[in-house]
Structure formats: C-alpha cells, structure tokens
Amino acid sequence: MIRIILLILFYPLFSKSVELNLICTNTVKKNHTIDVKDMFVNIHSDSKRVELGGLDFYAKEMKLSETNISWIAENVELYPDSNGIVTGIIGRFSGTLVVEFFRYEDNSRSSLNFKCKKFKFKDRIF
C-alpha cells in the first residue's frame, strides 16, 4: 500500500512527459504580410497533442530531447478544403519555434519562425 502511495506522489518526478503553454511571437521583421503575429502554443507530450493558435492536431511522432521538442503530424486539416503535413521543432534553451506546413493539394510548403516563452497571464501588454 505504501509503495502505491509513494509511486503516486513521485510519479511526476520520474515521468518524462512535458506540458508546455507558450506565447510565441513571429520573428520575421521584413515581411509585413504575415497574418500570424502572436500565437498560443500548447504541447502535451503524453497525448502527442499540439495546439498552434486555432490549429489543433495529434502528432504521429513526437520526440523529446534535452535540447529540443519536435513533431510531425500527417493529414492535418490546414483549411476547410485542404489537408497536409505539419512539422515543428522548438529549442528548449533558445525558445525558437520553426513550424513547416506542406499542403497535399498543390504540393506547396511554407514555414513560420517564432520566438517563444512560457505564457503568464500577467505578461499581457493591455
């Protein structure tokens, strides 16, 4: 009985799962046509769930290392009429997030770069 209680108490210390709630800001300075300036990013490694702003999906594969978290998700609904692949990697020390999108319909690729930090509600500007 005591083993079960100890296991429950110390499980979070032994678990390698990660749950991140981040606020990410687009780092492209030259391109003023980018629609995404700020974005909330939530990553849950246990369920492999990734939320990028309004885009919510489950990764086929998610890798956690000491320095990076990366994922790949296939057949993600990017637009109502378009599916594709979403890959991402975030540096655990730099806070840099790179997300790449590949659309099946027209074989086009695009990527976004962000600088991320842990989200705290008090960090709002207004």
FENLIN-V827817 format. One record per residue. N is the residue number from 1. PHI is phi in whole degrees, 0 to 359 (999 if undefined). D_FIRST is the distance of its C-alpha to the first C-alpha in Angstrom with 2 decimals. Layout:
# FENLIN-V827817
N,PHI,D_FIRST ; N,PHI,D_FIRST
This chain:
# FENLIN-V827817
1,999,0.00 ; 2,293,3.79 ; 3,296,5.38 ; 4,296,5.32 ; 5,297,6.56 ; 6,296,8.83 ; 7,298,10.00 ; 8,296,10.97 ; 9,291,12.68 ; 10,260,14.49 ; 11,303,15.32 ; 12,300,18.71 ; 13,287,19.65 ; 14,267,19.29 ; 15,286,20.74 ; 16,263,24.50 ; 17,287,25.21 ; 18,230,28.04 ; 19,232,29.15 ; 20,246,32.62 ; 21,239,34.86 ; 22,239,38.30 ; 23,246,41.85 ; 24,238,44.38 ; 25,243,48.14 ; 26,297,50.69 ; 27,259,52.30 ; 28,282,55.50 ; 29,271,58.30 ; 30,281,61.37 ; 31,267,60.50 ; 32,268,60.96 ; 33,265,60.51 ; 34,289,56.74 ; 35,283,55.14 ; 36,266,51.67 ; 37,261,51.75 ; 38,236,48.25 ; 39,207,45.17 ; 40,277,41.52 ; 41,234,39.28 ; 42,238,35.64 ; 43,234,33.72 ; 44,238,30.24 ; 45,288,29.31 ; 46,298,26.31 ; 47,267,28.61 ; 48,63,31.78 ; 49,271,33.39 ; 50,232,36.36 ; 51,240,38.41 ; 52,245,41.81 ; 53,62,43.49 ; 54,270,44.10 ; 55,267,43.36 ; 56,236,39.88 ; 57,204,38.75 ; 58,250,36.07 ; 59,285,36.73 ; 60,288,37.13 ; 61,219,36.08 ; 62,224,34.56 ; 63,243,34.42 ; 64,243,32.73 ; 65,232,33.96 ; 66,295,34.13 ; 67,247,37.51 ; 68,219,37.80 ; 69,233,36.29 ; 70,227,38.37 ; 71,208,38.44 ; 72,220,40.74 ; 73,230,40.92 ; 74,248,43.42 ; 75,56,45.25 ; 76,273,44.55 ; 77,284,46.86 ; 78,280,48.82 ; 79,224,51.46 ; 80,304,51.93 ; 81,245,54.15 ; 82,214,52.75 ; 83,249,49.66 ; 84,185,48.83 ; 85,251,46.56 ; 86,237,44.86 ; 87,239,43.78 ; 88,205,42.59 ; 89,215,41.61 ; 90,232,40.60 ; 91,280,40.78 ; 92,287,37.80 ; 93,258,40.10 ; 94,280,43.38 ; 95,77,42.10 ; 96,276,44.70 ; 97,246,44.00 ; 98,241,46.30 ; 99,242,46.13 ; 100,240,48.40 ; 101,240,49.41 ; 102,232,51.21 ; 103,269,52.85 ; 104,295,53.39 ; 105,299,56.51 ; 106,238,58.73 ; 107,54,56.87 ; 108,265,56.88 ; 109,239,54.57 ; 110,211,53.85 ; 111,219,51.58 ; 112,230,50.50 ; 113,243,49.52 ; 114,225,47.48 ; 115,250,46.30 ; 116,243,42.81 ; 117,212,40.72 ; 118,299,37.53 ; 119,278,38.42 ; 120,229,38.50 ; 121,303,40.14 ; 122,289,42.17 ; 123,281,43.91 ; 124,300,46.13 ; 125,280,49.81 ; 126,218,50.86
